Each structure stands twice: as structure tokens, then as C-alpha cells.
Amino acid sequence: MADQELSSLLKQLHSSLSSHNYSQSPSLLSRAKICLLNLNALVPSPQIPRQLLLAARETLELGALVSIRLQDPEAFTRYFQQLQPFYNLPSDILPREGGNASKVTGLYLLLQLSQGDYAGFHTTLEALETQAQQAEGPPNQRGKTNTKGQGKGLEDDAFIQYPIRLEQALMEGSYDRVWGETKSERVPSEEFAIFSDVLIGTIRSEIASCSEKAYPSLPISNAKNLLFLDSEGSVVQFAQTRGWAVQDSRIYFPQLEAEQYGTEKDILATSGQVIENTLGYARELETIV
């Protein structure tokens, strides 16, 4: 009785998520997908009963969330791709209510952002916007969009808006805003918080690159705040990974060659402003603390 076994496996997967005990989750997911294969429901079609479609979608969404908790981006990406045919089914065949499409898609956007895949990020976002427009339906007789029976729009979706805000801040060079977003109550769920370290690493790398172009050197105390590091020892370790020299409580950046300077001079002004903005934010943080 594959359907009964599937139901039992889903309960166990929910329990593993709520208890943060993921040791058995990969095995449970493998068994659940075998059940779906036996029920011919791993790939959706309109002929499959709704309850089975719901169970299949739930299985794959649990797999995506477990992959995030296990910090396995490759597995998460595979689950996201497997979910797309389910998300593309008409709502009268597979209702969106009760699913986690917004959360999984928002996490995928955040993954793309943390990996620096800005082209992929915008491609995914454009597809979402197209789907949202199609879901709104044609205008009614009064010329207004018919949204009866539809869910909230993208602008009201916290899971989608969170990575959008982060991407906008990153594109503007407002790293302090990204830091604030990842360290505030605006993080929409625990799964999103898991990306904080990855995103801060992205910020740190961007700021480090700007610093190398904007300044010949910086005091270690300033660099600690600038790079969002916890201690001056952490600054020294980070400096070593970048090939920076450390002497007399200062970091010395590699100097640009004369011919490079001509091509980089336009970057310097922008980089300097980014650094000053971030240093100002760091000082405000110290004042608050």
C-alpha cells in the first residue's frame, strides 16, 4: 500500500524538521520518492488524483527544506527544478493553498543571490512576474483586473520580497542594509537565516575588493567594523587570505600598477563612497551598542 506508506513517511519527515533531527531525512525522502514512482506521481499530470498531487508536492517541498537545513545547495536546486511542473499546474487541478511555493522560490532566489548568479536571479524573478500577471486574469467589464480567488501578489509576499530587497541593496553597494536585513526580524523564516553567513561572506568579499581600490591602508580597528568581523584577530586571518600585509595595527593593500590606475580611477570614487557609508554605519552600531 504505497499511499499509506507515503503518508507515514511524510509524517516522519515533518517530525524530523520540527525536531531539527535530519539524520534520517535523506533516507525517508528516498523512500517517499520510490512510493511516488510506484504510484506514477513523481511527474505530475492532470490525470493524477488531487490528493496524490498534493502529497507529491509536499514530498518534494520537504526535500527542498531539508536540503537547506543540511546546507546542500545542489540537492535543493534539484528539488526546486522537480517542483516546477507542480507549480505550473492550473490552480483548479492543484491549488496553491497549503503549499510552500513562495518559500521555496524565495529560497531559490536567495541561493542565486548568495552565489552571485544575478542573471539567474532576474530570470527567475521575471518568470514569477509573468506567472503573477497570468494568474491575475483578464480585465473585467470595468477594466479592472480580475483577481477573484487569487492569492497575494508578489509585492505582498514576504518570502519573495526579502531576496528582492537584498539584491537591490547589493546592487546599490549598500552593504550595511544587507547586514541589517540578515540580522533583523525581517528574515522571513529560519531557512532564510541559514543563508546569512553566505551572504555576509559575499558582502565581505565585495567590501574587500572596494577597499583594495579605494585606500592604500586601513587601521585594523576600522577594518573590523568595515568587514563585519568579530575581532581584530579575525581581521588578521582574513587579511592573510587576501594577501594583505599587516603591520603596526594597520592593513596595507596591494598597490595598483600605474597602468591599472588609469582604468580604475572611476571606480575609486564610487568605492570610497561605499567604504565611507559602511564605516559610518559601523560607527553608528558602536554608538548604539
Secondary structure, DSSP 8 states (H G I E B T S, - for coil): -HHHHHHHHHHHHHHHHHHT--SSHHHHHHHHHHHHHHTT-SS--TTS-HHHHHHHHHHHHHHHHHHHHTT-HHHHHHHHHHHHHHHTS-TTTS-STTS-HHHHHHHHHHHHHHTT-HHHHHHHHHHHHHHHHHHH-SB-TTS-B--TT----GGG-HHHHHHHHHHHHHHHT-HHHHHHHHTSTT--SHHHHTTHHHHHHHHHHHHHHHHHHH-SEEEHHHHHHHTT-SSHHHHHHHHHHHT-EEETTEEE-----HHHHHHHHHHHHHHHHHHHHHHHHHHHHHHH-
